[in-house]
């Protein structure tokens, strides 16, 4: 069944919105002669507002048949419209075809209509953020490439927005949006990668187009920053492999987080996939519980039905107790012995981000995973797309009974059985 398209709806004059595939709201407003867009996540708990003030115009067009909003002046045209899920193969002929914008998203197209003698190559847009942190996704190092890590070209030099404090349960990985690296394209189809710089406080976004491209292009030029809605990391990290020489390996990866509340663990989900099906294990380890870089194992489960197609795979836990303010490492590995053919890999998704720490170990024994896990943190902190569903323990009664001192019974119930009194835990 085809998916319902993301449709812009007019709420009142100059104000519009659309809903993403996971029913998050995106507002678009024509105000003070330019467009303001606001991306919400988890209701209104987090938001990112972008003031697209590069184009000043007292007029705007709502092109209902084309599902977009436009404003323009003699030099510039700005279009804002929803985008759908896409693959990097279709988007820019990437040989490593990956799905992006899993829940849709927003694109604003800035069209430079003509070359201007004094035109600079950077544009600055004011931002407002609520309960969001930002992390830059760098270009892969040679070592990461040799390890089999895959980061699409539009994820390199891109930016990830996450909830400042929350993940797991309904927050999943805590990821709100991914701002992909934009591309500029001229009238003849020539293209150039652009860059975006955003300050850590998320107050301004600076979009820069290569000066040589501006000088040599055939106008008009279109630049297309995309904000994708997704819980899923933009980079693929190997957890099981058989390389070109025939060597099979399991690799263990995980991220550490300070736990928000005392709870019981129900299950873990990881966004994984690859060339062939691979058995996988997940673990919860308590960071440094046995001393520096010695992490005792709290929980473990194996899934023997991890298919090749990328998706969320679930691992059932046994109600293990996790304690508030303790740092736990959610981690996993895959069985390289399941891979028959050379140059086949199995991956977990992730982003460079702000976990307490992350861990990576090569050439481990899948069937006899180390317990406790003795491993120091990675140099670059990765937030792997692994999260836990848990149930918070009900709060107990902590009050007092006025005027009663050391009673043998309360309401006819022995003190030893006081938990049976209604309303008292």
C-alpha positions as CSV (number, residue, x, y, z in Angstrom):
1,X,0.0,0.0,0.0
2,X,1.5,3.4,-1.0
3,X,2.3,5.7,1.9
4,X,0.2,8.9,2.5
5,X,2.1,11.9,1.1
6,X,3.1,14.7,3.5
7,X,0.7,17.5,2.6
8,X,0.9,21.2,3.6
9,X,-2.3,22.5,5.2
10,X,-3.2,26.2,5.5
11,X,-4.2,27.0,9.1
12,X,-4.9,30.8,8.6
13,X,-3.5,33.5,6.4
14,X,0.3,33.3,6.2
15,X,0.4,30.2,8.5
16,X,0.7,26.5,7.4
17,X,1.8,23.1,8.7
18,X,2.3,19.5,7.7
19,X,2.7,16.3,9.7
20,X,5.7,13.9,9.3
21,X,5.2,10.2,9.0
22,X,5.6,9.8,12.7
23,X,3.0,12.6,13.2
24,X,5.4,15.3,14.3
25,X,4.4,18.9,13.3
26,X,6.3,21.2,11.1
27,X,5.0,24.8,11.0
28,X,5.7,27.3,8.2
29,X,4.9,31.0,8.6
30,X,5.3,34.0,6.3
31,X,6.2,36.7,8.8
32,X,8.1,40.0,8.6
33,X,8.7,39.6,4.9
34,X,10.5,36.2,5.1
35,X,9.7,32.5,6.1
36,X,10.0,31.0,9.5
37,X,9.9,27.2,9.8
38,X,9.6,25.3,13.1
39,X,10.3,21.6,13.4
40,X,8.8,19.9,16.5
41,X,9.6,16.5,18.0
42,X,7.8,14.6,20.9
43,X,4.9,17.0,20.7
44,X,6.4,20.4,21.7
45,X,9.0,19.0,24.0
46,X,11.8,19.9,21.6
47,X,11.8,22.2,18.6
48,X,14.2,23.8,16.1
49,X,13.1,27.1,14.5
50,X,14.9,28.5,11.3
51,X,14.4,32.1,10.3
52,X,14.9,32.0,6.5
53,X,15.6,35.7,6.2
54,X,17.8,35.5,3.1
55,X,14.8,36.4,0.9
56,X,12.7,39.5,1.8
57,X,9.3,39.7,0.2
58,X,6.0,41.1,1.2
59,X,4.3,38.4,-1.0
60,X,4.4,34.6,-0.9
61,X,2.8,31.9,-3.0
62,X,1.1,28.8,-1.7
63,X,1.3,26.4,-4.6
64,X,-1.2,23.9,-3.5
65,X,-0.9,21.6,-6.5
66,X,2.9,21.4,-6.0
67,X,2.7,21.3,-2.1
68,X,5.2,24.1,-1.5
69,X,5.4,27.7,-0.4
70,X,7.6,30.2,-2.3
71,X,8.8,33.8,-1.8
72,X,11.1,35.7,-4.1
73,X,12.8,38.9,-5.0
74,X,14.7,39.9,-8.2
75,X,17.8,38.0,-7.0
76,X,16.6,35.0,-5.0
77,X,13.8,32.5,-4.8
78,X,13.0,30.4,-1.7
79,X,10.9,27.2,-1.7
80,X,9.8,25.3,1.4
81,X,8.2,21.8,1.1
82,X,8.0,18.4,2.7
83,X,10.3,15.6,1.6
84,X,9.8,11.8,1.6
85,X,11.9,8.9,2.6
86,X,14.7,8.5,0.0
87,X,17.7,6.3,-0.8
88,X,21.2,7.7,-1.4
89,X,21.4,5.7,-4.6
90,X,18.4,7.5,-6.0
91,X,19.3,10.8,-4.4
92,X,22.9,11.2,-5.8
93,X,23.8,7.8,-7.3
94,X,25.7,6.6,-4.2
95,X,27.1,3.1,-4.7
96,X,26.4,2.3,-1.0
97,X,22.6,2.7,-1.2
98,X,21.1,3.7,2.1
99,X,17.7,4.8,3.3
100,X,17.4,8.3,4.8
101,X,14.7,10.6,6.2
102,X,12.8,7.5,7.5
103,X,9.9,9.7,8.7
104,X,10.1,12.3,6.0
105,X,11.3,15.8,6.6
106,X,11.6,19.4,5.3
107,X,13.6,20.9,2.5
108,X,14.2,24.5,1.8
109,X,15.5,25.3,-1.7
110,X,17.4,28.5,-2.1
111,X,17.6,29.5,-5.8
112,X,20.2,32.1,-6.8
113,X,18.6,33.5,-9.9
114,X,21.6,35.5,-11.2
115,X,25.2,36.2,-10.6
116,X,25.8,39.4,-8.6
117,X,29.2,41.1,-8.7
118,X,29.4,41.7,-5.0
119,X,27.7,38.4,-4.0
120,X,29.3,36.6,-1.1
121,X,29.4,32.9,-0.8
122,X,27.9,32.5,2.7
123,X,24.4,33.1,4.1
124,X,23.5,33.2,7.8
125,X,20.1,32.1,9.2
126,X,19.0,32.7,12.9
127,X,18.1,29.6,14.8
128,X,16.1,28.9,18.0
129,X,16.4,25.5,19.7
130,X,14.6,23.9,22.7
131,X,15.9,20.9,24.5
132,X,18.2,20.0,21.6
133,X,22.0,19.4,21.4
134,X,23.9,19.3,18.1
135,X,26.8,17.2,16.9
136,X,28.9,17.4,13.7
137,X,29.4,14.3,11.6
138,X,33.0,14.5,10.3
139,X,34.6,12.9,7.2
140,X,35.7,9.3,7.7
141,X,39.3,8.7,8.6
142,X,41.4,6.2,6.7
143,X,41.3,3.9,9.8
144,X,37.5,3.9,9.8
145,X,37.3,3.2,6.1
146,X,39.6,0.2,6.6
147,X,37.4,-1.0,9.4
148,X,34.5,-1.1,7.0
149,X,32.6,1.9,8.3
150,X,30.2,3.5,5.8
151,X,29.2,7.1,6.0
152,X,27.3,8.5,2.9
153,X,28.7,11.6,1.3
154,X,25.8,13.7,2.5
155,X,26.2,12.5,6.1
156,X,29.9,13.5,6.1
157,X,30.1,17.1,7.2
158,X,26.4,17.0,8.3
159,X,24.7,17.7,11.7
160,X,22.6,15.6,14.1
161,X,20.1,17.1,16.6
162,X,19.2,15.1,19.6
163,X,17.3,15.5,22.8
164,X,19.6,17.1,25.4
165,X,18.8,14.6,28.2
166,X,16.4,11.9,27.1
167,X,16.6,8.6,25.2
168,X,15.1,5.0,25.5
169,X,11.4,4.1,25.7
170,X,9.4,6.5,23.5
171,X,12.5,8.6,22.9
172,X,14.3,5.6,21.4
173,X,17.8,6.8,20.4
174,X,16.9,10.4,21.4
175,X,17.6,11.6,17.8
176,X,15.2,14.3,16.5
177,X,16.5,15.5,13.1
178,X,19.4,15.1,10.7
179,X,20.5,18.1,8.7
180,X,22.3,16.6,5.7
181,X,25.1,18.2,3.8
182,X,23.6,20.3,1.1
183,X,24.3,20.2,-2.6
184,X,24.3,23.2,-5.0
185,X,23.3,22.5,-8.7
186,X,23.4,24.9,-11.6
187,X,21.2,25.1,-14.7
188,X,23.4,22.6,-16.6
189,X,23.3,20.0,-13.8
190,X,26.8,20.7,-12.5
191,X,27.0,20.1,-8.7
192,X,29.1,21.1,-5.7
193,X,28.9,20.1,-2.1
194,X,28.2,23.0,0.3
195,X,29.0,23.3,4.0
196,X,26.9,24.3,7.0
197,X,28.3,25.6,10.3
198,X,26.2,25.8,13.4
199,X,27.4,27.1,16.8
200,X,27.1,24.8,19.9
201,X,24.3,27.0,21.3
202,X,22.3,26.5,18.1
203,X,21.7,30.3,17.5
204,X,22.9,30.6,13.9
205,X,23.4,28.5,10.8
206,X,25.9,29.6,8.1
207,X,25.5,28.1,4.7
208,X,28.5,28.4,2.4
209,X,28.7,27.6,-1.3
210,X,32.1,27.1,-2.9
211,X,33.2,30.4,-4.4
212,X,34.7,28.8,-7.5
213,X,31.3,27.1,-8.2
214,X,29.5,30.5,-7.9
215,X,32.1,32.1,-10.3
216,X,31.8,29.3,-13.0
217,X,28.2,28.1,-12.7
218,X,25.4,28.7,-15.2
219,X,22.6,30.4,-13.3
220,X,20.2,29.8,-11.7
221,X,21.8,27.8,-8.9
222,X,19.7,25.8,-6.5
223,X,20.9,24.8,-2.9
224,X,18.9,22.3,-1.0
225,X,19.4,21.8,2.7
226,X,17.3,18.9,4.0
227,X,16.2,18.3,7.6
228,X,15.3,14.6,7.8
229,X,13.2,13.2,10.6
230,X,14.7,9.9,11.9
231,X,15.6,8.0,15.1
232,X,18.3,6.1,13.2
233,X,22.0,6.9,12.9
234,X,23.4,8.0,9.6
235,X,26.6,5.9,9.6
236,X,27.0,2.1,9.4
237,X,29.5,0.4,11.7
238,X,30.6,-3.2,11.2
239,X,29.6,-5.8,13.9
240,X,30.3,-9.0,11.9
241,X,32.2,-9.6,8.7
242,X,34.1,-11.8,6.3
243,X,36.7,-9.8,4.5
244,X,38.3,-10.2,1.1
245,X,40.9,-12.6,2.5
246,X,38.3,-14.8,4.0
247,X,38.8,-13.8,7.7
248,X,35.6,-13.9,9.7
249,X,35.2,-11.6,12.7
250,X,32.8,-10.5,15.4
251,X,33.0,-6.9,16.5
252,X,31.5,-5.5,19.7
253,X,30.2,-1.9,19.9
254,X,28.2,0.1,22.4
255,X,27.5,3.4,24.0
256,X,27.4,4.4,27.7
257,X,24.6,6.5,29.2
258,X,23.7,7.7,32.7
259,X,20.5,5.9,33.6
260,X,17.6,8.3,34.5
261,X,15.6,6.2,36.9
262,X,15.5,2.9,38.8
263,X,13.7,0.4,36.5
264,X,13.4,-3.1,35.1
265,X,14.7,-3.7,31.6
266,X,12.1,-5.2,29.2
267,X,13.9,-5.4,25.8
268,X,16.5,-3.8,23.6
269,X,16.2,-2.8,20.0
270,X,19.1,-2.2,17.6
271,X,18.9,-0.9,14.1
272,X,21.0,-3.4,12.2
273,X,21.4,-5.1,8.8
274,X,23.8,-6.0,6.1
275,X,24.6,-8.3,3.2
276,X,23.4,-11.6,4.8
277,X,21.5,-12.7,7.9
278,X,23.7,-12.9,11.1
279,X,23.0,-14.0,14.6
280,X,23.5,-11.1,17.1
281,X,23.8,-10.6,20.9
282,X,23.1,-7.6,23.0
283,X,24.4,-6.8,26.4
284,X,24.0,-4.3,29.2
285,X,27.2,-3.7,31.2
286,X,27.7,-1.5,34.1
287,X,30.5,1.0,33.3
288,X,33.7,0.6,35.4
289,X,31.8,-1.4,38.1
290,X,34.9,-3.7,38.6
291,X,37.4,-0.8,38.3
292,X,38.6,1.4,35.5
293,X,37.6,-0.2,32.1
294,X,36.1,-3.3,33.8
295,X,32.4,-3.5,33.0
296,X,30.3,-6.2,34.8
297,X,27.5,-7.8,32.7
298,X,24.0,-7.0,33.8
299,X,21.9,-8.6,31.0
300,X,22.4,-10.5,27.7
301,X,20.2,-11.9,25.0
302,X,20.7,-13.4,21.5
303,X,18.5,-13.1,18.5
304,X,18.8,-15.9,15.9
305,X,16.5,-14.2,13.4
306,X,18.4,-11.1,12.4
307,X,17.7,-10.8,8.7
308,X,19.8,-9.0,6.2
309,X,17.4,-6.1,5.6
310,X,18.1,-3.1,7.8
311,X,15.5,-2.6,10.5
312,X,14.9,-2.6,14.2
313,X,15.6,-6.0,15.7
314,X,14.4,-6.8,19.2
315,X,16.2,-8.7,22.0
316,X,14.1,-9.8,25.0
317,X,15.5,-9.2,28.5
318,X,14.5,-10.8,31.8
319,X,13.4,-7.8,33.9
320,X,16.9,-7.0,35.1
321,X,17.0,-4.0,37.5
322,X,18.8,-0.9,36.4
323,X,19.6,1.8,38.9
324,X,19.2,5.5,38.6
325,X,22.4,7.6,38.2
326,X,24.4,4.5,37.3
327,X,26.2,4.5,33.9
328,X,25.4,1.5,31.7
329,X,26.8,0.4,28.4
330,X,24.2,-0.8,25.8
331,X,26.3,-2.9,23.4
332,X,26.2,-5.7,20.9
333,X,28.1,-7.9,18.5
334,X,27.3,-10.2,15.5
335,X,28.5,-13.7,14.6
336,X,31.0,-13.5,11.8
337,X,31.0,-17.3,11.5
338,X,27.5,-17.0,9.9
339,X,29.0,-15.2,6.8
340,X,29.8,-17.6,4.1
341,X,31.1,-15.3,1.3
342,X,34.0,-13.0,1.2
343,X,33.4,-9.2,1.4
344,X,30.2,-9.5,3.3
345,X,29.3,-7.4,6.3
346,X,26.7,-6.8,9.0
347,X,26.3,-3.4,10.6
348,X,24.7,-1.3,13.4
349,X,23.8,2.3,12.7
350,X,25.1,5.2,14.7
351,X,26.1,8.9,14.9
352,X,29.1,10.7,16.3
353,X,27.5,12.2,19.4
354,X,27.6,13.0,23.1
355,X,27.3,9.7,24.9
356,X,29.2,9.4,28.2
357,X,31.6,7.1,26.3
358,X,31.5,4.5,23.5
359,X,33.4,1.2,23.1
360,X,34.6,-0.8,20.2
361,X,36.5,-4.1,20.2
362,X,37.6,-6.1,17.2
363,X,38.2,-9.9,16.6
364,X,36.2,-11.0,19.7
365,X,34.9,-14.5,20.3
366,X,31.1,-14.3,19.6
367,X,30.1,-17.5,21.4
368,X,32.1,-16.7,24.6
369,X,31.7,-13.0,25.0
370,X,33.9,-11.6,27.7
371,X,32.3,-11.1,31.1
372,X,33.1,-8.7,32.6
373,X,33.9,-6.8,29.5
374,X,37.4,-5.2,29.9
375,X,37.7,-2.4,27.4
376,X,38.6,1.3,27.3
377,X,36.5,3.9,25.5
378,X,36.9,4.9,21.8
379,X,38.7,8.1,20.9
380,X,35.6,9.4,19.0
381,X,32.4,9.0,20.9
382,X,29.7,7.2,18.9
383,X,26.0,7.0,19.8
384,X,25.0,3.6,18.4
385,X,21.4,3.1,17.4
386,X,20.7,0.8,20.3
387,X,18.1,1.6,23.0
388,X,16.3,0.0,25.9
389,X,12.6,-0.2,26.8
390,X,12.1,-0.3,30.5
391,X,9.5,0.0,33.2
392,X,10.1,2.5,36.0
393,X,9.3,1.1,39.5
394,X,6.2,2.6,41.1
395,X,7.0,5.1,43.8
396,X,6.5,3.8,47.3
397,X,4.6,5.6,50.1
398,X,7.0,7.9,52.1
399,X,4.6,9.7,54.4
400,X,3.9,9.4,58.1
401,X,0.8,8.5,60.1
402,X,-0.1,11.5,62.3
403,X,-0.5,10.8,66.0
404,X,0.5,7.1,65.8
405,X,3.7,5.9,67.6
406,X,5.1,2.4,67.1
407,X,1.7,0.8,66.5
408,X,1.5,-3.0,66.6
409,X,-1.3,-2.7,64.1
410,X,-2.7,-0.2,61.7
411,X,-6.4,-0.6,60.7
412,X,-6.3,-4.1,62.2
413,X,-3.3,-5.1,60.1
414,X,0.0,-6.3,61.7
415,X,2.9,-3.9,61.1
416,X,4.8,-6.8,59.5
417,X,2.1,-6.9,56.8
418,X,1.8,-3.1,56.4
419,X,2.2,-3.3,52.6
420,X,-1.3,-4.8,52.4
421,X,-2.9,-1.6,53.8
422,X,-4.6,0.2,50.9
423,X,-2.6,3.1,49.6
424,X,0.5,2.2,51.5
425,X,3.5,0.5,49.7
